[in-house]
Amino acid sequence: MKFYAHPRKMTTVLFSLMLSSAYLTAQVPVMIIEMKNGTKIEREITNVSRLAIDNNDLSLVFLSSAAETYNPADIEKIYFENVGTPLGLNEELLQSPVINAASNGKSLNITGIICDNTPLYIYALNGSCVASEILNSGYNNVDISDLAQGLYIVKINDFTTKFIKR
C-alpha cells in the first residue's frame, strides 16, 4: 500500500473519517485493516487513543496504552464500518424530542424519548441561561410564564431548537 499524503495529513484524514463514522450512526465504528495475506484486523475506534503514520509504519495506540504497529507494505486496504449496537441502545433512544409552545404562551410541551433526569436549558439570544429544568421520560410540561416575549433557544443534551414566546 502506498501513502501519497503527508503522514500528518493522512492521520488527520483518518481521524476525520473515524469521527464522522462515530457520530453519524447508532453503531460502533470499527477500523478494518485488510492485510495482503488475507488477514482482517478489526479494532473499535472508540478504544483507539492515537493513530499515526510514523517512520513508514501505521501505529495504533489504545486507551489501555497497548500499541500495535503495521507495515504499510503488508496492508491491502484500510476502511471503516459500523458494527452492532452499543450498550443496548435502540433506535427509540436516538429520536429527537418534540417541543411545542402551548397556545397560551405559558408552557412548553415536550414529548419524545428522553431519559429520566435529562437536563433542559433555555437560553435568551444574548446567550444567558434564563431557565433550566430536569426532564423525565415521556411527557414533560415546562413553565415559561416568567419569560418575556421573544425568541429563545432550547437545549436538551445534544438536541437544540428554538421557540418563540408570544
N, C-alpha and C positions, 0 to 999 in steps of 0.2 A: 504494500500500500504506500503510495507516495503522498506526502503532505506538501501542498503548494503554498499554503498560507503561512505567515509568520506564526511561530508557536504560540505567542501570546494572543494573537487574533484568533487562532484556532481554538484555544481554550475558551475565549470569550464566546465564540460561536457555539461551542459545545454546551457551555453553561446556559446560554440563552435558549437553546433547544430544550435543555433539561427543565428549566424553569417554566417555559411555556407548556411543556408536556405535563408538568406537575400541577399547574394551577388551572388548566382548562378542562380537566376531566375529573371524574369521581374515582378514578382508578389509580393504582400505584404505578408511577413511572419507572420503567426499567431500562437500563442501558444494556444492549446486547452486543457483544464483541464476537464476531464470527471469525475464527482462525482459518488459515489456509488448509490445515489438516482436517477440517470439518468440525472441530470442537466449537460448541457455542457456550459462551460465558455470559451469564445473566447477573447483573448487580442492581439492586434497588437504588435509585438515585438519591432517595431520602437518607440513605446510610453513607453517602459519599460526602466528605467534607472538602476534598480538594481533587481536582482533575487537572493534570498538567502534561504538557509535551515538552520534556526537558532532555537535552542530550540525545535526541532521536529516540527516546523511549516515551511510551504512554504510561503515566503513573496515576494510580487511583489511591487516595488516602481516605480511609474510612473514619467515621466518628469514633470508633473504638481504638483508633490510632494504628490499626493494622494497615498494611500497604500492599499493593500489587503493582508489578511493572510488566509491560508487554513491549516487545519489539515490533514496531510498525511493519517491518518486512514480513512478519508472520501473520499479520491481520488481513483478512479478506475484506471485511466491511464492519462498520460500527453504525448502529441505528438504535432508535428509541421506540418503545412500545408501552402501552398502558395495560396492566395486567391486574385482574381481580378487583375486589372492592375492599378498601382499607378499613380495618377496625369495625366491620359490620355495618358500615354506613349504607343507607339505601337512598334511592332517588328522592323519596319524600323529604329527607333531611336537607336536600340540596335546593329545594324550591325557595323562591324569594317570597317574603311576606307580602301581603296585600294591605296597603294603608289607604284609608279613605277618611276625609274630614267629614264629620257629621254636618248635616244641613243647618243645624242651629249654631255651628261655629264654636261649640263648647268642648268638643272632644274629637279624638282620632280613634277610629275603629281599626284594629289591626287583627288580621286573620292570617292563617297560613301556618306552616310548620316552623315553630320557634321553640327551642328547648327551654325548659324551666330555667329561671334565673338569668335570662338574657338581658343585658343592658340596652336601653334605648336612650339616645341623646337627641335633643332638639337644639339646633343652632340658629341664631339670627344671622343675617347676611354679613354682619361685621365679624363673624367668627366666634362670638361669645356663646357659650352654652347657656341657654335660657331655661331648660328643663331636662330632667332625666327621670327614668322610671325603670324598674325591674319587671320584665315581662315573663309570663308563664306560657306553657304550650297551649295551643288552642286560641280562643278569642280573648282579646285584650281591649280595654277601653281606657284611653289616656286623656285626662282632663287638661284642656288647653285654654280654659276660660280666662286665665290670668294673662295670657299673651295678647299683645297689641295686634291690630290688623296688620297683615303683611305677609311676605314670603319667608318661609323657614325651610331648613334642611333637617331631615330626619336620618339618623344613622343607627342601624341595628347590625352589630357585628360588621361584616364586610358589605352589607347592603346599604345603599344611600339613595334617598329620593327627596323630593321637595313637596311642599304643600303650601296652599295659600289660606291664611286665617282671614275670614271675612267678618 
